[in-house]
């Protein structure tokens, strides 16, 4: 389980994994892979919530606008992988 405390109204999200292929893909196949990645980026999974977060919980799927993703903090959690840190106020949709 988590061995850290995330403070405030911050949220850590799992960064979607982009699959890599050992072969060259056709343009149609690349477009298909990109479309699948977009689905993953529009429903991000919450990995951890800060001590003051009230509206969401770990495991919820959320949507955040692309401009928030562009300026989000990237956190290397070492054994737990790369995470994306945003503020609770940045969430637009909760599934």
Protein Blocks (a to p, Z undefined) as FASTA:
>chain_A
ZZbdcehjbdcdddddddddfbdcdfklmmmmmmmmmmmmmmccdfbdcfkbckbcehia
cdddfklmmmpccddehjnopaddddfklpmbdZZ
